[in-house]
Amino acid sequence: MKRFNKEEWIWFLLIAGWSLYLLYLLTTGEIISFINPKRIPLMWGTLLGIVILTFYQSTKLFTIPSRRTQFSSYIPIGLVLMCGVFVLTTKESDRLTMMQPQKAVVIGPKEGDSKTDSESIKNNTAIKSEALANLPISNDDDTSVPSLNTGEDVEVIASNKVVLNSENYTKILTDIEQNPKDYIGKRIQLEGFVYRGPQFEPDDFVIARMYMLCCAADAQITGLMASWERGSTLGEEQWLHVEGVLKTKEYEMDGQKSLIPIIEIETAVKLPTPDNQYVYY
Amino acid sequence: MKSFLIIFMSVILEAMPFVLLGAVVSAGIQVFVSESRIEKILPKRRWIGFIVAALLGLVFPVCECAIIPITRRLIKKGIPTGMAITFMLAVPIVNPVVLLSTYYAFNDKLYMLLARAGFGFLAAITIGILIAVSEEKSTYILKERREQEELLCDCGCQPSGSGYHSSSYLRSVLEHTNKEFINIMQYLILGAFLSSLFQTYVSQEVMGFISGNSYLAVLFMMGIAFILSICSEVDAFIARTFIAQFSSGSILAFLVFGPMLDLKNTMMLIGHFKTKFVIKLITYITLVCALVGFIANLLI
């Protein structure tokens, strides 16, 4: 005899809840706080699939209960949904602040370098504690290295002013890392938050962004080193719009001297924390 | 606590499309494909048989727990043990859903996708040959079981012909997808929970000590894969969370070892095969996968 099937109802409510949660994340754009925007079409497909399962589940609400119940399986799925809703109640800026201590600073993502991982792994602890450890070293050989990037970068290099925005941020940062001499003396304009490493000089800091490869779990801090005469007055995580000239500066870390690109800031404007602080792979 | 939750939720959300895809494909396989069809495809010639067995996952992407009862029945039907074991170990790795999710998880490191497919393929064949050499009579390795028990799979899957007695194929597929979705999500949640804990609370000194020793890192990641028991459709997303700390070789060991052996399928192996054989199989899998990790550490 068909009757109210408690187990099927529980799963129906859970899967309907997940449908609504995904719909909310996708329609409000909150999803890009968790995953790379490139994955959004996949998430719409997932939502469609879960909605279909929700409709199917609705056909089982008044059926004969099974002898093999799965109640315990629903608990973690329900708890995760609650966690997801709870996280949304946290402001974006708070989420970033909370994540920072876990993350490494890299100046320019090293795309496509298969050796990067093993090298960075060996140095990982150092990178986490010494933010400058991964800064690019400029040496005489750099002038002989042809630019790996073409097209937009050629235009960027040809102009005297380089403006970094969310769209070109990682590409130009990578190019600055790989070919610093192409950019020395140019005016650089960018936005980001203040990040200081433990061995930075008082007026030096990184104009940083959170860089997401796949999802928030692999996000890390990336950015350009900057120097400003009033840098020490800036609070940690203060958002700035800065403009200055790219130069090089010798930094000594753990007994090793490195010549790194650094922006000598001429103008800096404080900004409110933006809604989305990530730049994406 | 909140940073933990953000990392945790991002892993769940990122993997979710593949949870669903894995559930749908698994449902389709369970409803439409029988092991007699697999038996027909497997060549009788030994060496070609190993290669075909290792590649069958491309056509029949069966999940790693459903594959165990299927393997048992193949052995019962006379498929050589070594070939059947190669099939059992390779299918959860060399299959389109798993490779697609690995591609998405490591889309900035595509060599990980190639390494997973290549080393998974080779490791499955190697272990199959080792089993073939050491086991002469296949039926001795199987436990006697009642037919009813044999049909049940821990993940809620049931082999074709014995599945949910629904009125249509569509309902059968939807029903199975529903069950499989719940099952994969459970293990994903456990995996995401523990990997987020590691990221958030385990000190950098401890992680640095483990990851600093390439041999220890490989064994550690294999241990993690064993305990977490994540379905291979989504384990790449968990592996990805360790990439900042651990070498490519140890991540690869996780990706190859996990689908072959974990807490969940060890229980199933013990249920279907004799204990002596299970111990031998576990030893071979562990040694070969550790070797894969060590070699990969040197190569990538």
HADDOCK unambig.tbl for C-alpha pairs under 7 A between the chains (distance, minus, plus):
assign (segid A and resid 34 and name CA) (segid B and resid 10 and name CA) 4.70 0.50 0.50
assign (segid A and resid 35 and name CA) (segid B and resid 10 and name CA) 6.23 0.50 0.50
assign (segid A and resid 35 and name CA) (segid B and resid 14 and name CA) 6.30 0.50 0.50
assign (segid A and resid 42 and name CA) (segid B and resid 17 and name CA) 6.36 0.50 0.50
assign (segid A and resid 43 and name CA) (segid B and resid 17 and name CA) 6.38 0.50 0.50
assign (segid A and resid 46 and name CA) (segid B and resid 17 and name CA) 5.12 0.50 0.50
assign (segid A and resid 46 and name CA) (segid B and resid 20 and name CA) 6.84 0.50 0.50
assign (segid A and resid 53 and name CA) (segid B and resid 174 and name CA) 6.96 0.50 0.50
assign (segid A and resid 53 and name CA) (segid B and resid 178 and name CA) 6.75 0.50 0.50
assign (segid A and resid 73 and name CA) (segid B and resid 182 and name CA) 6.92 0.50 0.50
assign (segid A and resid 73 and name CA) (segid B and resid 186 and name CA) 6.66 0.50 0.50
assign (segid A and resid 76 and name CA) (segid B and resid 186 and name CA) 6.61 0.50 0.50
assign (segid A and resid 77 and name CA) (segid B and resid 186 and name CA) 6.90 0.50 0.50
assign (segid A and resid 83 and name CA) (segid B and resid 5 and name CA) 6.86 0.50 0.50
assign (segid A and resid 84 and name CA) (segid B and resid 9 and name CA) 6.29 0.50 0.50
assign (segid A and resid 87 and name CA) (segid B and resid 5 and name CA) 6.84 0.50 0.50
assign (segid A and resid 87 and name CA) (segid B and resid 6 and name CA) 6.67 0.50 0.50
assign (segid A and resid 95 and name CA) (segid B and resid 3 and name CA) 6.62 0.50 0.50
assign (segid A and resid 98 and name CA) (segid B and resid 3 and name CA) 5.47 0.50 0.50
assign (segid A and resid 99 and name CA) (segid B and resid 3 and name CA) 5.44 0.50 0.50
assign (segid A and resid 102 and name CA) (segid B and resid 200 and name CA) 6.96 0.50 0.50
assign (segid A and resid 112 and name CA) (segid B and resid 108 and name CA) 6.59 0.50 0.50
assign (segid A and resid 112 and name CA) (segid B and resid 109 and name CA) 6.83 0.50 0.50
assign (segid A and resid 114 and name CA) (segid B and resid 300 and name CA) 6.90 0.50 0.50
assign (segid A and resid 115 and name CA) (segid B and resid 300 and name CA) 6.93 0.50 0.50
assign (segid A and resid 117 and name CA) (segid B and resid 247 and name CA) 6.76 0.50 0.50
assign (segid A and resid 118 and name CA) (segid B and resid 247 and name CA) 5.38 0.50 0.50
assign (segid A and resid 118 and name CA) (segid B and resid 248 and name CA) 6.78 0.50 0.50
assign (segid A and resid 121 and name CA) (segid B and resid 244 and name CA) 6.54 0.50 0.50
assign (segid A and resid 121 and name CA) (segid B and resid 245 and name CA) 5.52 0.50 0.50
assign (segid A and resid 121 and name CA) (segid B and resid 246 and name CA) 6.08 0.50 0.50
assign (segid A and resid 121 and name CA) (segid B and resid 247 and name CA) 6.26 0.50 0.50
assign (segid A and resid 122 and name CA) (segid B and resid 212 and name CA) 6.17 0.50 0.50
assign (segid A and resid 124 and name CA) (segid B and resid 245 and name CA) 6.54 0.50 0.50
assign (segid A and resid 125 and name CA) (segid B and resid 204 and name CA) 6.53 0.50 0.50
assign (segid A and resid 125 and name CA) (segid B and resid 208 and name CA) 6.06 0.50 0.50
assign (segid A and resid 214 and name CA) (segid B and resid 105 and name CA) 6.77 0.50 0.50
assign (segid A and resid 215 and name CA) (segid B and resid 10 and name CA) 5.71 0.50 0.50
assign (segid A and resid 215 and name CA) (segid B and resid 11 and name CA) 6.85 0.50 0.50
assign (segid A and resid 215 and name CA) (segid B and resid 14 and name CA) 6.72 0.50 0.50
assign (segid A and resid 216 and name CA) (segid B and resid 7 and name CA) 5.80 0.50 0.50
assign (segid A and resid 216 and name CA) (segid B and resid 10 and name CA) 5.65 0.50 0.50
assign (segid A and resid 217 and name CA) (segid B and resid 7 and name CA) 4.57 0.50 0.50
assign (segid A and resid 217 and name CA) (segid B and resid 10 and name CA) 6.31 0.50 0.50
assign (segid A and resid 217 and name CA) (segid B and resid 11 and name CA) 6.61 0.50 0.50
assign (segid A and resid 217 and name CA) (segid B and resid 241 and name CA) 6.09 0.50 0.50
assign (segid A and resid 218 and name CA) (segid B and resid 241 and name CA) 6.10 0.50 0.50
